[in-house]
Amino acid sequence: MRRLRTRHPVYTLSSIRLRTWPAHSQLSERQSPVPLLLYVTRGEGWIQVGQHTWSINMDGLVYIPAGVTFRAKIGSSSVEYYQLLIRAAELSYDSSGCHALVCRTLEGLPEHNAIVVNGGKQWRQLLGDMQAAYTSASNRQCDRDILLLQAIKELQASTEREPAAPMDGIQQTIDYMEKHYATRIMREALARIAMLTPGAYCRSFKKSLGVTPTDYLQHIRIQHAKQHLAQGASLKEAAAAVSYRNEFHFSRVFKKVTGIPPSLYIKREFLRIALATRFHWRDNLQAMGVTPILTVDCYRHPGMDEHEYERRVMLHLEELRAVKPDLIIADFSHEPFYDTFKKIAPTVTIKHSLDWRWVHRQLSELVGREREAQDSLEQSEHGVAEAATRFRRIAAGQQIAMLQVMPDHIMLQGTVRHPLNELLYHELSLQADPAVPRDHLRLQAAPQDIPALHADHVWVRQYNEQADVQRVFGRLQERPFWQDMPAAQHGKVQLVTNWLLMSWTPQGRQEIVAEIGGYLGEHQ
């Protein structure tokens, strides 16, 4: 008699992590032992599976079956992404009992190729909830798997709507540039490789990568030129090695890409550095073993009157002229002073990025301390990971909120898009109060409009000690919910130092973690 068999797919979440790939990095070929989902929350890059390459950008989702080889390449800014590992099996039932078969892919999806879906904003909240369920104190398997099943159904529906097409032609031209950067490369030759007209090729390239083919090729050449210069090559030799016959033209392109001329790049480990920044970049450099000769801050902070500000700027400019630095490194808020700084010393401005690790690496490259910077990053991440394990044990089930009190409003920090938010809620896996914004940098509102908090710990950073800040904080404490909040009832509302700035440096993050440990009662 024939056995009747029924089959049911079964999925469980093995792990979910929020990770970062640094800018301009390239991952070697790898395979996942189980089906893999990647969701990009910030940045852009490319992923290659077999002979096919896809561009991926913010809110892009990548599905890769188990055992399929892939590699990734990151663009000009770092990529932040969720990584989900999924165990997939098929249970079948017949008259002889239950049978389980491990599956390489998810039901209805390809077994030997990837799927890329761009523009899936609905995934951000879903994966945030899934990670919260995964890292919560209860860590209930059923909660995780319900959310996982919802994610898989959304993936299946997305692939039926509009999966992204591979950008094979563009990738072939990138591969050609990387292989032949030392020779003359014509736009027409690249267009033929991509099987497009020159105009259509340039438009497609910029749409996919955000830069022109010329700018991309210049970046490749200058990265290789740096390697030649680091190995002792002369400017003429380095220029010739990357297809620049004219040293002047090479120097101009080098400065355009790196911010400093090659003559300074060669001596970068021995330069006398001055900083113009409102961040704690001095700590970043000291983590690499470099001490700047001067740090100035010409940013006009809120509440600073015009006369005080002008006096401060004049004083800082006099200090810069007096110390005669070899190089001034400025943050984006000092761009209005670029021409003034340039008259004092060669100046490079680091563009704004919410990825503190990228900023740390940019600083390290300007001072020739890349290895030391990587060591400091690894030590920082190791310390945070160890703290996260401890905090999950001692803070199980406790909720937190982080507030900034400004002269005329309150800012309730969210869970994303700032180094402090990511440290608290992702890297340390602390549980956010329900009122904390899950997909925004922060909520900014008047004291009477801040949503009711129910947190066990509230950490407050006051912008300054002036009366208007104290008044705003006092109005918040007068709200009916405040006295009923567990943090207020148990004396767990803490005034903290400027964690928002400290979270941009390895030392600052270490101090924040130590302070949090004290507030959570780690040493009691």
N, C-alpha and C positions, 0 to 999 in steps of 0.2 A: 504494500500500500504506500502511495506517495506521501511523503512528509510535507505538511504545509509550514512554510517558514515566513515569519514577519521580521522586518528589519527596522531598526531605529538608530539614528545618529545620536551620539552622546558627546558633549563637549564640556571640558573643564578648563578653567583659567589656571595655567601653571605659574605665570608671574606677569606683572605689569610694572613698568618702570618709566620714569621721565628722565630722558638722557639728553646729552648735547654732543654734537659733532662740531669740532672747531672749524673756522673758516679755512677754505682752500685745502682741506684735508681730503685724502683719498683712502678708502678702506680696501684692503686686499680682499681677494675672493674668499667667500665664506658660505657655509650652509647652516641652516637651522635644522635641528633634529625633529622639530615639530612644526606645524603651521605657524606662520609668523605674520603679525600685523604691525605696521609702522604708521603712525599718524603724526604729521608735521604741524607743530603749533607755532613755529617761528622759523623764518629763513627759507632757502631754496637750494636745490641741487639736482642731481641726476642719479638714477639707479639703473644699472645694466643687468639684464638677465639673458644669458645666451648671447644672441646676436642683436637683441633689441634693447634700446635705451629709451627711458621716459624722463621727462622733466618733472620734478615734484616741487611744489611750493606750499606756502602756508595753507592749512586746512586740506592738504593732500593726504590721501590714504593709499598705502601700498600693502597688498596681500601677496605673500610668497609661500608656496606649499613646502612641506618638509622635503629635505634632500635636494632642493633646487639651488644651484650655485648663483650667487649674485655679488655685485660690488657696488659701492656708492661713491659719489664724488660731490663735494660741497662747494658752493659758490663763494662770493666775496664776503658773506657774513655767516656766522655760525648757524647751525640748524638745531633747534630743540624739538624733540619728538617723543611720543609715547611708544614703547615697545611692548607688545603683548605676545606671550608664548602660550599656545593653545594645545591641549591634548585632545586629539580627536579619535573616536572609536566608533565602530558600528556593532550594536548588539543585535543578535538574531535569535529568534525563538522558534523551536519546532518541538515535535513530540519527544525528542531525546533530551531537551533541556535548553539552556541558554548558552550562546557562544559569543565571544568577543573578538573583534578584529581591529587592530590598530590601523588608522587611516593616515595617508600622507596629506590629504587635503580635506576641505570642508565640503559638505554636500552641495552639489550644483556648481562648484567652482573647478577650474582646470587643475590637473594634477601635475603638469610639467611646465607651467609658465606663470608669470606674475600678472597681477591685475593692479592698475593704478587708476584711482578716481580722484580728480582734483575738485576743489570747491565744496567739500563736505563739512560746512561749519557745524552741522548738527552733531558731529562726532565729538566736538570739544567738551560739551557738557556731559555727554554719555561716558566718555573715558575718564573725565574728572570724577564722576560719581563712582565709576568702577574702581579707580585707584583708591578713593576714599573707603570703599567697602573692603578692598584688599588690605589696606593698612590700618583699618580701624581696630579697636581693642577687641571687639567681638569677633571680627574676621570670619563671619559666617559664610560657609561655602555656598549655601543656597542663594544668598544675596548676590554674591559674585557671579554665580552661574546664570542667574536670571538676567543680570545686566549683560553678560557675555552672549546669551542667546539673543537678546535684543540687538546687540551689535552685529552679530552674524546675519540676522535677518535684514538689517539695514545695509550691510555689505552686499548681500545677494540682490536686494532691490536696486542698489546703486549700479551694480554691474549690468543689470538689465536696462538701466536708463541710458547712461553715457560714460562708459569707461574711457580713459584717456588713450590716445593713439601714441605709439612709439615715435620718438624723434630720431630715427636711425640716421637719416641724412645729415642732420646737424652734428650728431655724435661722431660720425665718420670724419667730418671736417675737424672736429676737436682732436680726435686721435691723430689725424694728419699733422695738425699744428704741433702737437707734442712730440711727434717723431721727427719732424723736419724743421723745427724752429731755427736751426742754425743755417738754413738756406733761405733764399728769397722766395716768399710765398705771395702769389697774386690772388686777388679777390676772385677773378674769373676761374682760376683753378679750383678754389674751394667751392664755388657755385656749381661747377661741373660735377664735383664729387657728390654734392647734395642733390644733383639733378634738378636745379632751379636756375632761373635767370639771376644775374648778379644782384639786381635790385630786390627781387623776391627773397633771395638768400639772406641778404643783410637784414631785411625786415623780419624774417622768420627767426634769425639768430638772436636779434635784440629782443624780440617778443619772448623767446624761450629762456634766455639767459640774463636779460636785463642790461647787457653791454653790447657794444658793436664787436664784430670779428677783429677789427684792428686793435681795440683796447684789450680784448682777450689775448691776442697773440703777444702784445706788448707785455702783458703780465707774465705770460709763460717765459718769455725771453729774459725779463728782468729777474725772475726767480732763479733761473739758471745762471745769470750773470753774478748774482749774489754768491752762489756756490763757488764760482771761479775766483771772485775777489777774496772770499774767506780762505781759499787755498793758496793765496799769495800771488795771484795773477795781477799784472798791471792793468790800468784802465784800457789801454790799447788792446791787450790780449783778451780781456773780458768782453770788450765790445765786439771784436772780431769773432769770438767764439759763439756769439748769439746773433750774427748776421748784421751787425752795425759797422759800417766802414768808416763812419765819421764819429770821432770821439765826442765832439761837441753835441751832436744829435743824440748820441747814446746817453750822455750826461743829462741832457734835458728830459729824455724819456724816463731815465732812472729816477730823477727827482719827481717827475709827475706821478710815478707809480708808488714810490716809497716815502716821498716827502722831504728827503734829504739828498744832496748830491753824492755821487759815488766817492768823491774825495773824503767826505766826512764819514761815509759808511765804513770805509777801510779802517778808520781810527776810532770807531764808535765805542770800543771798550775802554778808551782812555779819555773820553770827552768830559769836560766840566759841564754838568747838566743843570739848567734852571727849569723849574716847573711853573706854569701859569694855569692854575686849576682850582675849581671849587670842590674837588674830590680829594680823597686821601691818597693821592698818587705817590706821595713820599713813602708811605708804608709799602706800596706795591714795589717800588724800586729797592727799598731796604730788604724786602723779602728775597731779592735777587742778589743782595750784597753790594748795592750801589746806593750812595748817599748823595743826593743833589746838593749843590752849593747854595741854592736859594729856592724857596717856594713862595709865590705871590698869588693873590686872589683878587682879580679886578672885576669880579662879577658883582652886580648891584643886587644885593639880597633884599628881600621884602622888608619894608620898614626903615630902610636906610635913606636919610634925607639927602638931597642933592649936594649940599655943601660938604657933608661928611664923605659922600662917595667920591667927589672930585678930589678932595684932599687925600683920600686913601689911594686913588689911582696914581696921583702925582708922586706920592711916597714910594709906591711899588716900582714905578718906572725909574726913579732915581736909584733905588736899590739894584735893579737889574743892570743899569749902566755902570754902577760901581763895581759889581762882582765880575763883569766881563765874561759871561759864559761862552762856551764853544757852541752850545746848542740850547734853544728854548723849545720845550715840549709843552704845547698848550691844548686844553680841552676845547670842545665845541663852543662853550659859552664865551670863550676869549677870541673867537673869530673876528669881531670888530676891531681888535687890537693887532691883527696880523701884520699890517703894514708898519705900525709903530714898533712892534717887536723885531721885525725884520731889519730895521735900521740899527738895532742893538746887536743882534746875532742871528745866524740862520735859524729859522723857526719852522717847526712842523706841527700841524694841528691834527689831532686824532678825532675822527668823526664820532658822533654820538652812537652808542650801542647799549642796549639793555643787557648784553651778555658780558658780565664782568670778567669772565675768563678770556674772552677775545681781547678786551682792553688790556688785561694783564700781559697777554702775549704780544700785543702791539708795542707796548712799552719795552718789553724784553728785547724785541728785535732792534729797537732804536739804540739800545745800549749794549748789544752783544751778549745778552745773558739768557738766551733761549733755554738752555739746559737747566739753569738754576730756576727759571720761571716754571718749567714743567715739574721740577722737583717740589717746588712750593705748592703748586696746584695739587699734586698727588698727595702730599702730606695733609693739606687742608681737607681734601675729599675723604681721606682715610679717617681723620678725626671726626668729621661730620657723620660718617657712616657708623662709627663706633658709638657716637652719642645718640644717634637715631635708635639703635638697638636698646640702649639704656632707657631712653625716654619712652619708648613704647611700653616698657615694663612699669615705670613709675608714674606715667601720666595716662594710663589706660582709661578711656572713657571721658577724659577731661577735655573741655573745649577752650579755645583761646581766641583773643582778638587783639589786634595791634592798631592803636590810634595815634594820629598826629594832631596836636592842638595848635592851630594857627591864630593869628590876631583877630580874624573875623569868621572862621569856620573850623569844622572838624574834618579830618580825613580818616576814613576807615579803610585800612589797607586790604586789598584783595589777595587772591591766591596766585596770581600770575603776573608776568611782565615786569618784574623788579627782582633784583638779587635777594632782597630781604624776604619778599613773598615766597619765592621759590625755596629759600633756605628753610623757612618755618614750616610750610605746608607740604612740600614735596621731598626735600632732602632729609629733613628731620621727621617727616610724617606726622606732625602735630595735627590735631583735629580742630578744624576751624569752626567757630560759632556759626549757626545757621544764617545769621545776618551778614556774614563776611561775603563780599562779591566773589563768585566762583570763576567768572570769565572776564574780569576787569582788573586793571591796575589798582584802582581804589574807588571808593565812593566819597565824594566831596559834598558836604551839606552843612547847613546851619545846625547848631546844637539841637534845636527842637525838631529837626527833620532826620536825625540819625535814627535808624531802626532800633527797636528794643534788642538789647543784648542779653544773653543768658550764660555768658562765658564763666568758666571757673577761674581763668586767669586773664586779666586785661593789662596789657603793657602800653604805657603812654609815653610818647615823646613830645615834650613841650618845645615849641619853636624857640622861645626865649623866656626870660623871667619877668617880662614887662606886664603891666597891669591888664592890658587888653587880652593877653593870652590867658591870664588867670581868670578873667571874667568869663571868657568863652568856656573854659573848663568847668567853672562853677555852674554855668547854666546847664551844661550837660549833666552834672551830678544832681541837679534839681529835678531831672526827669523822673517820673514815677517808677520806671523800670529799674533805675540805678540801685536803689536801696534793696530791691528784691533780688538783684543779680548775685549769684554765689560768690563771684570775685570780690564784690563790695562787702558782703556779709562775713567773709572769712579773711579779710585783709590781704587779698591777692591782687589788688590794683597797684601796679608798680610803675613808678616814674623811671624811665630808662634813658641811657645816653643815646647819642644819635646813631641808632642802629641802621638807619637808612643809608648813611654814608659809610659806616663801618662794614656793611655787607659787601662792599666792592673790593675788599682787600683780604688776603689770607689771614693776616693777623687780626683784623677786625672781626672776621667770621669766627675765629677761635675765641675771641673775647665774648661775642654774643652767645655762643654755645655754652661757655662757662657761666655766664650770667643766667641763662635759661635754666641750667642745671640747678643753680641755687634757688631760683624762684619755684621750681618744681619740687624742691625738697630733696634733691639728690644726695646732699651731704648730711642730712639729718639722721 
